[in-house]
Amino acid sequence: MALLLITLREFLEYSLILFLITGVYKEHRKALILSAAITILAGVLLTLINHPVTGLAEKMYSGFLFYSFIMILLLSLVSTGGIVYPLIGVILALLLPSAILTEVVMDGVSLRGGGVYLYAATGALMGVVVFIVATRSLSGLDLRRFIDHRSVMIIIATLCFLFGGMNEFDDTPVIVSLQRGIYHLLSSLIPFLEGTFLIPHGGIVRPPCAGFFDYLGSQRVAMAITAIIIFMPMIYVFLRLMLSPEPSTEGIEKKAERRKVISTYIDELIRRGTPVVLSLFISIVLLHSANLRLNPVYDPEPMPIIVEGDEIEIPLTGQDGDISDGRIRKYSFDYKGETYRFLIMMRPDGKVIAALDACDICPPEGYIQRGGYIVCKYCGTPIPVQSMGESGGCNPIPLEYRLEDDRLILRRSHIIKTYERWVGD
C-alpha cells in the first residue's frame, strides 16, 4: 500500500507538470508528451541497467537530481517563448525521479516479492488517468491567459519542491536537502578560506576573523542562501511582470475605450501574477516547515530529584548525557507542596549556566529549545543561547552555583528564595 501511494504521488506530479506544459504550449503537445514518455522510459532503463547504483555513481546520480530542480527554477530567469526550455524542464523534472521510483520498486520486489509490481502499476495507471481526464476536461482552458513561459518554470519547480525531490521516498523535504547540501559545501569551503588567513606564530593559530568564518559556515547562513536561491527567480519574474509597460492609449479618443484598455491590462497582470504569487506563498510555507525541521523543538520533561539537605548535586556527564551537547536539561523538586523547576546547559562558549525554568516577566510556563534559541512558552520570545545567564527581560532567571569536578552544585534555599522573589505571588 505504501508503494501504491508513492507511485500515485509521483505520477500525479508527472501529470500536473505535463498538463501545465502541454496546456501552455498546445501547438507542441504531441512532441511534449512524446518527450515525457521517452524521458520516463529512459529513467527506467537507466535503473535496470545500473541497478544497484553504488558508491560515487550513486552520489553523482542523486546530486544531479537534487540540483536539477534548482536548474528548473533558474531557467525562469532566461526563458523565452521557445519550446527548448519547457523540453529541458520536462527532462529534468521527469527523468531521474522516474529512475529513483524504479529503484524503489526493485528494492521493494527484493524485500516483499513480485506483488509490489501491482501496486506500482496501479499508482502509475491512476496518474496517467488523471492526466488524460484533466486534459480532455480542460481542453478549452487557455492556460496562456494565466501562465507565461517564465511562470511555467516557476510552477514546475514549485511542484517539484512540493511533491518531493531527491529524498521524496522518505520524510526529508527537498528544501531540507538543499539546505544541508549548501551547509556541507560551506563546511568544506570554510577551512580552505580560513587556511588562507592563518597566521604562523609559533604554530597555527586561528585568525582574528575566525568568528566570521564560523558564522559563515553556520546552518543559518545555509538556510539564508537556500531562501535566496528559491525566492530570487520568483521575485524576479513577478517584478518583471509588474513593471511591464502599460499599453499606450494616445490614439484612443473615447475615455471609455481607454479605461477598457487599461482594465484589460490590469486584469492580465492579475491573472499572470497570481500563479507566481501562489508559488511564492507555497515556497514560503515549505521553507518555514523546512526551518522547523532543521531546528526541531526540544522540550525535555523536568527530571524529579530528591533533595536531602540544602545542596543539590547535578552530574554534568553520565546516564543523562553530556552537558557539552548544548541542550537544556531540566530538573524539579518539591518543597512544602510547591514544585520548583530549574534548568542547566552549556553555552557555545563553554560556560555552564544554571537558571530557573521561568523569568520575572511572564507566568512560569518554562522554556523550550529550538536550534540556537531558548523560547519562552508563554510569549514565544526567542532568546539566543549565548545570552543565557544574563538577567532581565524574558531571559531565564540565573542561579548561583559552583562547579566541583564533573558536578554542578546548587543550594535549594537559594533556588526557593530566587523563585519567591521574582516569580512567586
N, C-alpha and C positions, 0 to 999 in steps of 0.2 A: 504493500500500500504506500509506503514511503517513496518508493521509486516511481509509482504512478504520479504522485504529487510533484516529484522533481521533474519528470519529463513533461507533465502538463504545464508546469510553470515555465519551463524552458521554451516549449513550443508556443505558449501564449506570448512570450517575449518575442520570439521569431515572427509570429503572426502580426503582432502590433507594429513591429518595425517594417515588415513587408507592406502591410496595409498603409502605413504612413507614407512610405516612399512611392509605392505604386499609385496612391491617391494624389500625390503631388505631381508625379511625372507619368501621367496617364499614357502619353504617347510612347513611352518606353516600358510599358507594363510587362509585356511578354519577355523582353530582354532582362528585366529586373528579376522576375520570378524565376527565369531560367538560371540566371547567375546565382540567385539564392539557393536553388536546388543543387547546383554544382558545388557551391562552397560547403553546404552541409554535407554532401556526399564526400567531398574531399577531406573534410574533417574526420568523417567516419573511417575512410580508407587509411588516412594518416595514422589513426589509432590502431587499426587492425594490423598494419604493417609493423608498427613500432611498439606494440604493447608487450611488456610494460615499459614505460618510459622511466628511466632511472638516471641518477647522478646529474652531471652537468646538463645533459639534454633536458631533463625534467625542469631544471631551473630556468633554462632558456625558454622552454615551452610555456611554462607558467608566466614567466616575466613578459613575454611578448603579448600574451593575452591580457595581462594586467595593464600594460601601458597602451594597449590598443584602444581602450575606452577613452583614455586621455587624448589619444590621437584623433578619435572621432570628435571630441569636444573642440579641439584646436582647429579642426577643419572648418568650423564655423567662421573662423577669422579670415579665411582665404577663399571660401566657397564662392562659386559663380553659378550661373544658371545652367551650366553644362551638366551632362549626365555622369561625368567621371567621378565627382565627389560622392554622390549617392552610391555609385557602384563600390567605391572604396569603403564607404560606410557599411554596406551590406557585407562585404568580405570580412572586415574587421569585427563586425558585430556577430556574425554567424559562424565563421569558420572554426575558430578554436573552441568556442563554447560547445559546438556540436561534437568536437573531438573529445572534450572532457566529459561530456554527457555519455559518450560511447565508452569511455574508460570506466565510468561509474557503473554502467550496465554490465560490462565484462567482469569487473570486480564482484558485482552482485551475483553474477552467474556462478563464479567460482566459490562463493560463500553459501548461496541459497539454492543453486540449481537452475535449470533452464526455465523454470516458471517465471523468472524475473522478466524474460523477454515479453511475456504477455502484458505485464504492467507497463513496460516501456513503450510497446507498440500502441497500447490503449491511450497513453498520455500523448504520444505523437499524433495519433489519429484525431483525438479531440482538439488538439491545437490546430491541425490543418482544417478541420471542420469549422472552427471559429473564424479562421481567415476567409474561407470560401463564403460562409454565410454573411460575414461583415462586408466583404467586397461586393456581393450581389445586392445586399440590402441597402448599402450606402453608395451604390454606383453613381447616383445622381448628385452626390455631395461633392462640390468643388473645393477640395482642401486648399487649393492655392489662394482662396479668399482669406484663409486664416494662417497659412504657413508658407513662408518663402524659402529659398534654397539655403539660407543660413539657419533659419529656425529648424529645418529638418535635422541638421546635425546636432543641434542643441537638444532636441527632444529625443533623438536616438540615444545620445549619451546619458540623458536623464533616465530613460528606460533601463539602460544597462546598469546604472547605479542603483536603481530601484529594485530590479529583479535579482541582482547578484553581481557576478563578475568572476574573478579568479577563484574566490572561495565560496561560490554560490551553493556548494553542496554541504557546507557546514553553516555555523551561525555567525560567521565573520562577514560583515558588510564590505563591499569593495572599497568604500571610503576609508574604512579602518585599515585595510590592506595598503592603500595608497599612503596613508599617514605613516604606517610602520615602515614602508619601503623608503620614504623620504627620511625618516628618522635613522634608519640603518645607513643610508647614504651619507647623512650628516655625521653620524658617529664614526664612519670610516674616513671622512674627509677632514674632520676637525684635528685629529692627531697630526696629519700631514701639514695642515696650515699652522698648527701650533708649533710644530717642529722647526718651521722656517723662522720662528721668532725666538727659539731657545737661546738663552744667553749662557755660554760656558763660563762658569765662575767656580773653579774648583770642583767641577761636576755639573750635572744637568740640573737646572732649576727652572721652575715654571716662570713664564714671562709675566710681566705686570698685567697684561691683558688676558690672563688665564680665565678670569671670571667671565669676560665677554665670550670667550670660546665655549665655556661651559654652558652659557645661556644659549649660544648659537646652536649648540648640539642638543638642545632640550626637546622634550615632547611637545612643548607649547609652540616652539618655532616651527616644528614639523607640521603641526596642525594648522598654523597660520599659512604656511606655504601651500598646504593642501587646499585651504579655503580660497587662496588666490588663484590656484590652478583651476578650480571648479567654477568660481564666480566670474573671473575675468572675461571669458568668452561670452557668458550670458549677459553681463552688464554691457559689454562692447556692442553686441548685437542689438540690445534693447535701446541703447543710446543712439546708435546709428539709425535705428528705425524712428525714434522720437525726433531726431534732428533732421530728418529728411525735409527738404524744402516744400513749402506749401505750393499748391498749384496756382499759376498766375490767373488772375481774374480781370486783367486790364481790358481785354477785348469784350467783356460781357457787360452790357449796358444795364440790364434789369438786376435790381438788388436781390430779388428772389432767386434768380439763377445763380448769382454769386454766392448767396448763402447756401444754396443746394450743393455747389461745387465744394465749398469749404466743409459742409456737413458730411459729404461723401468721403472727403479726405480724412476727417476725424474718425469716422466710422471704420475706415480701413486701418488706421493706426490702432484703434482699439482691438479690432479683430486680429491683426497680426501681432500685436503686443501681448495679448492675453496668453497665448501658449508659452511665450518666453517667460512672462511673469510667473505663470504656473510652474514651469520648470525650475525657476529660481526659488520659488517657495518650497517645492519638493526637495531641492538640494539643501536648502537651509535646514529643513526638518531632518534630513538624513545626516547632515553634518553634526547637528546637535545630538542626535542619537549616537553617532559615532564617538563624539566627545564624551558622552556619558559612559559609553562602553569602555573607552580608554581610561577613564577616571571613575571607576565604579564607586558607589557609596560603600563606605566601610563603617559599620556601627556595631562594635562588639558589645556583648552583654556584660555589664559590670560583674566582676568576679567577687563573690562574697568572701570576706575574710573574718576570722575570729580574732579579736584583739584581746590580749592579756597584758595588762599594764598599760603604760602610756605610749610605748613605742610600737610602731608598725614597720616591719621589715619586708621590703619588696625585692625579690631577686631580679637582677637585670638580665640574667640568662637562665635557661632551664627549660622545663617542660612547656612553659608558656611562650617560648620563643625567645629571640634575642632582641633587645630593645633597639639595637642598631638598624633594624629593618625600617625604622621611620614611621611605624604605625602606632596609633594611640592604643594604650592598654588601660582599661577601666577597672576600678575596684570599688567596693562598697562595704560598709559595716553599719551595724545597728547600735544605737545608744539611746536608752530611755525612750524607746518607742519611735525614734526618728532614724531614718536611713540617710547616711552621708555618702555621697559619691565623689570620687576624685579620679584623675587620670594622670598617667605619666607617658612620656615619649622622648625620643631623641631628635633634636633638630638636625637639619642637614649639616650644620657647622660642628656637630658632635656634642653639643651641650644638652644635658639631660634636664627635662622640665617636669615639674610636678605642679598640678593645678586642680582646683575644684572643677567638677563637671557642670559648671554654672558660671554666670557672670553677674555683675552688680546692676545690670540694666533690665534684662529680660527675666521672665519666670524661669526657674531652674529646670528646664527640659533637657539640657545637656547638648552635646555636640556629636556630629558625625564627621567623618573624614572623606574628602573627595580629592584625589590627586594631591597636589601640594597645598591644599587648604583644609582648615578646620571650619565647619559650617555650623552655625547656630541653628538648632532645630526649631526654635520659636520664630525668629525673624528672618532666617535664611542668609544672614550676613556671612560672607566668606572671609576668613582670617588667614593670612599667609602663615604657613607653618613656621617660617623664620621669625615671626613676631611673637611666637608662643613664649610665655614667661614675662611678657610686658603687661602691666596693669592698665586699666582704663578701657572705656568703650565696651565692645562686645567680646573682648578677649577673656579667655578663662582666667579666673582669679588665681594668681600664683600662690604657691605654698612654700614654706620654708622646709628645707630638708638637708640632709648630709649624706655623703657617699662613703661607704666603708667596703673596700674590696669590690665585690660584684653585687652589693646590696645598696638599695636606697632606703633610708630610714627617715620616717616622718613621725611627728607626735600627734597622737589622737586629740589631745586637748587643743593643739594649735588648729587642727582641721575644724573642730567643732566651733572654736572661737571665731575663726575666719568666716565660717559659714553663717553663723548667727549675726555677725557684724554686717556682712554685705548682702546676704541672701535672706536670712530669716526675717520673720514678720516683726 
